[in-house]
Amino acid sequence: VFYNVLVLVMSAAEDVRNFKVSPSEVTIKVRGEPKKIQELENKLRDDPQARDIRALVDLTGIEPVPGMRKKIAVTTPPDITFELAEPDQVEIIEPAKH
């Protein structure tokens, strides 16, 4: 189980709005050989910015509305199997307009 995995927001390059998500971090449960899991834990401990496990929300081409929720997509290394994200959805928060 990996705690506090940052949720990354993907959007089109021309979309300059800075969307936020709530919560901004999730818990990811994975399965794999104990040795591979230990190697992954060690790598992430040494480099918290390593992107071996990613929690993504894709907003490309979507016009969010207040209260909109999106499912999180999780990517893992080839020898690690994703099982569960908690929570599995985030609320999309559009930046305040000035």
C-alpha distance (Angstrom), angle and dihedral (degrees) to the residues before:
residue distance angle dihedral
V1 . . .
F2 3.80 . .
Y3 3.78 116.8 .
N4 3.81 129.8 -156.7
V5 3.81 96.7 19.0
L6 3.80 106.2 174.4
V7 3.82 114.7 -120.8
L8 3.81 110.2 -129.0
V9 3.81 118.9 -149.8
M10 3.80 117.3 -144.6
S11 3.79 121.2 -162.6
A12 3.78 138.4 155.8
A13 3.81 115.4 -72.4
E14 3.80 90.8 -119.1
D15 3.81 90.8 53.6
V16 3.80 101.0 91.4
R17 3.80 95.7 175.4
N18 3.77 111.9 116.8
F19 3.78 103.4 -135.2
K20 3.77 118.5 -166.0
V21 3.78 127.9 -157.8
S22 3.77 131.9 -145.7
P23 2.91 118.5 -113.4
S24 3.79 96.0 27.4
E25 3.81 92.7 -164.0
V26 3.80 131.7 44.2
T27 3.79 139.6 -173.6
I28 3.81 116.1 -111.9
K29 3.81 123.5 -159.4
V30 3.81 116.7 -158.9
R31 3.79 137.9 175.1
G32 3.78 130.3 -145.0
E33 3.78 145.6 115.0
P34 3.81 109.3 -40.3
K35 3.82 90.6 -123.0
K36 3.83 91.6 53.5
I37 3.82 91.9 46.8
Q38 3.82 90.3 50.1
E39 3.82 91.2 49.6
L40 3.80 89.8 50.5
E41 3.82 92.2 47.8
N42 3.81 90.6 50.3
K43 3.80 92.7 48.4
L44 3.81 93.2 49.3
R45 3.80 91.6 45.9
D46 3.82 90.5 52.4
D47 3.82 93.1 42.9
P48 3.83 113.5 22.9
Q49 3.83 88.5 -177.7
A50 3.82 92.4 60.9
R51 3.79 109.4 122.6
D52 3.79 99.2 -147.3
I53 3.80 90.3 120.5
R54 3.80 115.3 36.1
A55 3.77 131.6 -175.6
L56 3.81 107.6 -160.2
V57 3.78 136.0 -174.7
D58 3.81 113.8 -166.9
L59 3.82 114.1 -150.0
T60 3.80 95.6 166.3
G61 3.79 109.1 142.4
I62 3.80 93.8 -2.7
E63 3.79 125.2 123.5
P64 3.82 103.4 -149.2
V65 3.78 119.7 -144.4
P66 3.82 126.3 -158.3
G67 3.79 111.1 -74.0
M68 3.81 93.8 14.7
R69 3.80 114.4 156.6
K70 3.79 126.5 -157.0
K71 3.78 130.8 -166.7
I72 3.79 116.6 -115.4
A73 3.81 118.8 -121.2
V74 3.81 114.1 -149.6
T75 3.79 126.4 -156.8
T76 3.79 123.9 -166.2
P77 3.80 136.7 176.8
P78 3.85 114.0 -78.5
D79 3.82 94.3 -102.5
I80 3.83 94.6 49.0
T81 3.82 122.2 77.1
F82 3.81 120.4 -145.8
E83 3.81 112.5 -133.2
L84 3.80 110.7 165.7
A85 3.80 144.2 -2.4
E86 3.78 117.9 -156.4
P87 2.93 109.6 -129.0
D88 3.80 97.9 17.5
Q89 3.82 93.9 -162.4
V90 3.77 135.2 45.4
E91 3.77 132.7 -157.7
I92 3.79 114.7 -115.5
I93 3.81 113.4 -130.2
E94 3.77 115.7 -163.6
P95 3.81 114.6 -147.4
A96 3.78 116.5 -104.9
K97 3.78 114.1 -94.2
H98 3.80 116.7 -122.1
